[in-house]
Amino acid sequence: MRLNTLFVLIFSAVLVVAPSIGAYSQISVVGADCALGGGTTGYLYSATGNIDSGEVLTWKVSGGIVAGSPSLSATSINAAGTQIRVVWSRQVSKGSVSVTSQHLGTYTLNVTVGSLNNTLPSLTSQPSKGGMVTLGTGTLVSASCQVLFDCWWEVGPTQNGPFEPLDGQKGTSLYLANCTQTQYYRRVISYNSDVMYSNPILVDPQ
């Protein structure tokens, strides 16, 4: 009888402390934790976890807005889907995106936001015919993390184009040797499906 009583006590204790199958379920956010401010497309963020089909999640953004939301200034949205896009502000260096599930809780992803300056200064002096010139010197991106972007250069006969890509010119600055033609140059930055064009710069060999 004593052994039976001990077994019952041990079994009862196991029932009390044993976790349920869903006790360790949680929700998280997957997406860029290093981003550039500006643009219109927005960075994609996805909620992952044991999310019920059709569950309405609450998303909140600090330092940016929800792209494509009814309000252009919206920083929160309720969505049945598990993904949103966020356009980060050019005026911040830090932001966050949070998602809340009624049964999984809240998860917040902190994001470092960098700034992009794609403005080209005008030349203080034009090169001589057959001379050289460098465009696009200076800092293009300011960020405390490594931001991903593509860069190339285009050339055209007028400041309104038509512009065509320069083959092999993928750097943030452009070195031109043996300048003989009057042409306009601009730098193109692509990040997160957004494309940003610099102001055109006139190169007019004298």
C-alpha positions in Angstrom: 0.0 0.0 0.0 2.9 2.4 0.8 4.5 1.8 -2.6 1.2 2.4 -4.4 0.7 5.7 -2.5 4.3 6.8 -3.4 3.6 6.0 -7.1 0.4 8.0 -7.1 2.3 11.0 -5.6 5.1 10.9 -8.1 2.6 10.5 -11.0 0.6 13.4 -9.7 3.7 15.6 -9.6 4.6 14.7 -13.2 1.1 15.8 -14.2 1.5 19.1 -12.5 4.9 20.1 -13.8 4.9 18.5 -17.3 4.5 21.3 -19.9 1.8 21.2 -22.5 2.7 20.7 -26.2 2.3 24.4 -27.1 3.9 25.8 -23.9 7.1 26.8 -25.7 5.5 28.2 -28.9 6.6 31.7 -29.8 6.4 34.3 -32.5 9.3 36.1 -34.2 10.0 38.5 -37.0 12.3 37.9 -40.0 13.6 40.7 -42.1 16.4 43.3 -42.5 17.9 44.6 -39.2 20.1 47.0 -41.2 18.2 49.2 -43.6 18.2 52.5 -45.5 15.7 55.2 -44.9 13.5 56.5 -47.7 12.1 54.8 -50.7 8.5 53.7 -51.4 8.6 49.9 -51.7 9.5 49.2 -48.1 11.5 46.4 -46.5 9.6 43.1 -46.1 9.1 41.7 -42.6 7.6 38.3 -42.0 6.1 36.8 -38.8 7.1 33.2 -38.1 6.0 30.7 -35.5 3.0 28.6 -34.7 0.5 31.1 -36.1 -3.1 30.1 -36.6 -4.3 30.3 -40.2 -6.2 33.5 -40.7 -5.2 35.0 -37.4 -5.2 38.8 -37.3 -1.8 40.0 -36.2 -1.1 43.5 -34.8 2.0 45.2 -36.3 3.6 48.3 -34.9 6.5 50.3 -36.3 8.8 52.8 -34.6 10.9 55.0 -36.9 9.0 54.3 -40.1 5.6 53.7 -41.6 3.7 50.7 -42.9 4.0 50.7 -46.7 0.8 50.4 -48.6 -1.4 51.1 -45.6 -4.6 53.2 -46.0 -2.9 56.0 -44.1 0.4 57.3 -45.5 1.6 58.0 -42.0 0.4 54.8 -40.4 2.8 53.3 -37.8 0.5 50.4 -36.8 -1.8 48.0 -38.7 -3.9 44.9 -38.1 -3.3 42.3 -40.8 -4.5 38.8 -41.4 -1.4 38.1 -43.4 2.0 37.3 -41.8 3.9 40.0 -43.8 4.2 43.7 -44.0 6.5 46.2 -45.7 8.1 49.1 -43.8 9.5 52.3 -45.2 12.0 53.6 -42.7 12.3 57.4 -42.0 15.4 59.3 -43.3 15.4 61.2 -40.0 16.2 58.2 -37.7 19.1 56.0 -37.0 17.2 53.4 -35.0 13.8 51.8 -35.4 11.8 48.7 -34.6 9.0 46.5 -35.9 6.8 44.5 -33.5 4.2 41.9 -34.1 1.6 40.7 -31.6 -0.3 37.4 -31.6 -3.2 36.9 -29.1 -1.8 33.4 -28.1 1.9 33.7 -29.0 2.7 37.1 -27.5 4.8 40.0 -28.9 8.1 40.0 -30.6 10.2 43.1 -31.5 13.0 43.3 -34.0 15.3 46.3 -33.6 16.6 47.9 -36.8 19.6 50.1 -37.5 18.6 52.7 -40.1 21.2 54.3 -42.4 21.0 57.4 -44.5 21.7 57.8 -48.2 22.9 61.0 -49.8 22.9 60.6 -53.6 23.4 64.2 -54.4 26.3 65.0 -56.6 28.2 68.3 -56.2 28.8 70.3 -59.4 32.3 70.5 -60.8 34.2 73.5 -59.6 36.1 73.4 -62.9 35.7 71.6 -66.1 38.5 69.3 -67.4 40.6 70.1 -70.4 40.0 68.2 -73.6 41.7 64.8 -73.2 41.9 65.4 -69.4 40.4 63.5 -66.5 37.8 64.1 -63.8 36.3 62.1 -60.9 32.6 62.3 -60.0 30.8 61.1 -56.8 33.5 61.6 -54.2 32.4 61.9 -50.6 30.2 59.8 -48.3 27.2 58.1 -50.0 25.9 56.0 -47.1 26.1 56.8 -43.4 25.3 53.7 -41.3 26.7 51.8 -38.3 26.0 48.6 -40.1 26.6 47.1 -43.5 23.7 48.2 -45.8 23.2 46.3 -49.0 22.7 48.3 -52.2 23.7 48.3 -55.9 25.3 51.2 -57.7 26.0 52.1 -61.3 26.4 55.2 -63.6 24.6 56.4 -66.6 25.4 58.9 -69.3 23.3 61.1 -71.6 23.5 64.0 -74.1 21.3 66.4 -72.0 20.3 66.8 -68.4 17.0 65.2 -69.2 18.6 62.2 -71.0 18.0 59.8 -72.5 20.5 58.1 -70.2 22.2 54.8 -70.8 24.3 52.7 -68.4 28.1 52.9 -68.5 29.5 49.4 -69.0 31.5 48.2 -66.0 31.0 51.3 -63.9 29.7 49.9 -60.6 31.5 52.0 -58.0 30.2 54.8 -55.9 32.6 57.2 -57.7 33.3 57.5 -61.4 36.7 58.2 -62.9 36.7 59.6 -66.4 39.9 59.7 -68.4 40.5 61.3 -71.8 37.3 63.5 -71.7 36.5 64.8 -75.1 32.7 65.0 -75.3 30.1 67.2 -73.5 27.9 64.8 -71.6 25.8 64.5 -68.5 26.4 61.8 -65.9 24.2 60.5 -63.0 24.6 57.9 -60.4 21.9 55.3 -59.8 21.4 53.5 -56.5 19.2 50.5 -56.1 18.2 49.1 -52.7 15.3 46.9 -51.7 13.6 47.2 -55.1 13.7 51.0 -54.9 15.8 53.0 -57.4 17.2 56.5 -56.6 18.8 58.7 -59.3 21.3 61.5 -58.5 21.1 64.9 -60.1 22.8 65.0 -63.5 26.3 66.5 -63.6 27.6 68.2 -66.7 31.1 67.3 -67.9 32.1 69.8 -70.6 35.8 69.5 -71.6 37.3 72.9 -72.5 
